[in-house]
Every structure is written in C-alpha cells, then in structure tokens.
Amino acid sequence: MEMEAEVEGLGLPTATNTTYIYAPDYIEKCDSLSKISRRASMVHSLIASYGLLKYMRVVKPRIASMEEMAMFHTDAYLEHLQKISEDGDDDDPESVEYGLGYDCPATEGVFDYAAAVAGATLTAAQCLMDKKYQVAINWPGGWHHAKKDEASGFCYLNDAVLGILKLRKKFDRVLYIDMDLHHGDGTGDVTDIGMGKGRYYTVNVPLQDGIQDNRYYHICER
C-alpha cells in the first residue's frame, strides 16, 4: 500500500508494462561509490527531466542476501568484502588477492553498496518472472566484470550474472546483450562463439571507434 501511494504521488500511470527499480536511499548508496561518485543521481535526474517517469511504474528494490550473492560468488570473497567494508580497511594484505585496489578500492560501506545493486537486479528479475511487467530497468546495475572471487573493473559483484541465474529458475533460455566498451571481462573476437554447452550461443561483433547510431540499429536488428 505504501508503494502504491508513493507511485501515485509521482503522478505515474496506474498500469504500464515497464518498471523502473528505484528508491532514494538506493540511489544514495550508489552515489557513494568513490570511482563514479554521484553518477546514479545524475542518471535519475536525466530520466526525470526527460519526463520518462510517467511511462514507468516505480518499484522499490530490496537488499540481496549473502545466500543470494553466493549463487555466483564464493563465500570467502563475500566474507572478505564484508569485513573490509565494515572496517574501512584499504590496506588489508589479502585484498590484493580479491582484486581490491585501484579500480575497486576497499572503502567503508562497499559491501552494502554491492548488496543493494545485486538486490535491485534480483528485484527486476523477479518482476519479469512474476509477469507483472515486460520490461524491468535497474539503471545503476550491470556490473559485469566481477569474477566469482575477485573484484574487477569497478565491479564488486556481478549483478548481471546474478540476474541471469535468477531468471533461469523460471525461463529455459536467457538472451544477454552486452554493449559496454569492453564486454564481460575481455575484448572478444568474431571467432569467439562460446565453449562447451554454450558453443554457438555466443555472437561477438567487434566495432570500430566512432560508430554511429544507425550502425548500432543495423547490428541489433540483424
């Protein structure tokens, strides 16, 4: 009931097939990440300024549990991330082994931030599984570089993998499209087509610098 009132207070339509995973305290946590300070609130401000909120239903995210994050990440990594997050210790000698350093500093509260982002993506996945919405958006998510036991490329947790694993509980197949400058945790080549059971389920389209919108559209439509 509280969420219904909050949504109506924003002047959003009562029925839409798109949900936007958002809450002020969630954006505040995401803004605290030192390497991309205040990016989350800037993105939300753009969404609001362009008048897009009226086309989406706002759903408040929840926090991911340790068990949920362990669907992909190792217990040892999660426990270390929680430890340095509570201590605010950027000098722990074990941190280097877990990829914590320049790109991913071991700052106070970083575990809470990671759990919030993971929880928001899991919230989005649940919205799709419940078939309440056809589109679910978690703009501060998509941290796809983190490995099972290692932070990498500004990513402390791989919420993309967690979301896929969640969706796989209901859907047989999940299409994952990655349009980052470096997708996954590498560069990729047209000859990279997947391995093992995933062979022929991967398509890589390396692009030259300076690509324009019409080329993106062409690739995605094909």
N, C-alpha and C positions, 0 to 999 in steps of 0.2 A: 504494500500500500504506500509506503514511504517513497519507493522508487517511482510508482505511478504518479504521485503528486509532484515529484521533482521533475519528471519528464514533462508533465502538463504545464508546469511552471515555466519551462523553457519555451513553451509555445510550439512544441513538436506535434506532428500529426499523430492521431491515436493508432494508426495502422500503417506499417511500412515493412518492406521485406529486407531492409538494411539496418543493421545495428552497429552502433559506434561504442566501443568499450572505453568508458571514460568516468573519471571521478577526480575532483580537485586534489585530493590527497595522493592519488596515483600519479598525477602529473607532477606534483611537488617532489615525490620520491625520484621520478625520472630526471627531473631538473637537477638533482643533487649530484649526478654523475659528473665528476670533475672534468673529464675529457670532452664532454659535449654539454656543458653547463647551459641550462635553460632552453635547450632545443625542443623539448617536449611542449613547453608552454608556448613557444613561438609557433609550432605547427598547429596547436589547438587554436591559437589566436587567428591564424590564417583561415582555418576551417570555419570559425565563427564569422570572421569578417566577410568571407565569400558567401555567407548565407546558406551554408550546406547543412547546418544542424537541423533545419526544418524538414530535410529529406531523410533523416535517420532517427532511429529510436535509441536513446542512450541507455546503456546497461552498465551497472557498476561492477568493476572487476573484483575478484576475490584474490586472496593470497595463496600461492601454491604451497602445499605441504612438503616436508622433507621427503616423504614417500613418493609423492608425485614427481619431484625433481629427480629422484633416484630411478625413475623409469629409464633414464638415459645416462645420467651422471653417476660416477662412483661415490660410494659413501665416504671414502677417505677425502676426496676433493671437496664434497659438500661440507663435511665437518671442518676442514681447514678453512674454507671460505667463511663459514660461520664464526670460527674462532678469531680470525684476523679482523673480521667485521666488528665484532664486539670489542676487541682490544684497540682497534685503530692502529694496528702494528704494521708499518710498511717495511720493517727490517727483519721480519721473521725469515730465517735462513731456508726454511722449507718452501717458501712462497715461490722461489725461482723454479722449483720442480713442477709447480702447478701453473706456470705461465703468468704469474702475477708480478707485474713490474711496470715498465714504461707505458705500454699500451693499456694495461689493465692494472692500475695502481691499487694496492691493498688498503683502501680507505675505510674509515669507520662508517658503518651502515650499508656497506655494499651488498651484504647478503640479503638484507631487507629489500633493497632495490631489485636484486635479481629475482627474488621470490615474488615480488609484485609484478614484474614483467612476465614471468612464467605463468603466474596465476591469471593475468589478463588474457594471454593467448589461450590458456585452457578454458577460460570463460567463453571466449569467442568460439572455440571448437565445440563446446557444449551447446551453444546457441544453434549451431548448424546441425548437431546430432539430434537435438530436440525438434528440428524442423520448424522452429519458430521464425527463422529468418533464412533468406537465401544468401545473404552477404553479411559477414561479420568482420569488422575492422578494428585492429589494435595498432594504431599508428606508432606508438613508442616501442613496438616489438620488432621481431625479425632479426634477432641477434644470432646469426647462423655460423659464426666462425668457431665458437667454443667447442672443444672436444670433450670426450667423456670425463677426462680427468685433468683438463687443462683449459685455462682461460686463453683467449687469443683474439687479436684484432678488435679490441674494445668490448669483446663479448665475454661475460662471466658465465652465463648459462645459454644453452642453445634452445631458445623457446620455440624455434621453428620445428626442430625435431620433436620436442615435447608435444606440440600441437598435432603433428602428423601421427605420432603414436596414439594420441587420444582419439583422433578421427578413425584410425584403423580398428578401433574396438567396435565400430559400427559399419564402416564402409570398407569394401574389399580393396578398392584402389584409391589412391590419393595422387593428384597431379600437383607437383611442387614446381613453381616457376620462380627462378631467382634472377633478378635483374640488377644486382649490385655490380659495382666496378670490378670486384673480384668475387665471383660466386663461390659458395661453400667456403672452402679454405684453400683454394688454388686458382689456377688460371683457366684450365680447360682447353680442349682442342676438339676439332671436328671428329677426330678418331676416338674420342672418349665416349663410349656408348654403354657404359655400365659393366659390372662384373658379376659373376655367379648368377644367382636368381634374378639379379637386376639387369642382366645383359639385354640390350636393345630397349631398355626402358628409359635410357638417358639420351638426350639430344643436346649438344653443345653448339652454340653459334657465336664464335668469337667475332667481335665487332671492332672496326677501326675508330680511332679518336675522331670526334666531330660528327657523330651520327645525328641525323635529324629525325623529327617525329614521324614523317611519312615512312621512313625506313623501319622504324620500330613497329609501326602498324602492320607493315607488309610481313615482317618476320612473325609477329604474333598470330596474324590471320592464317598464314601458311601452316 
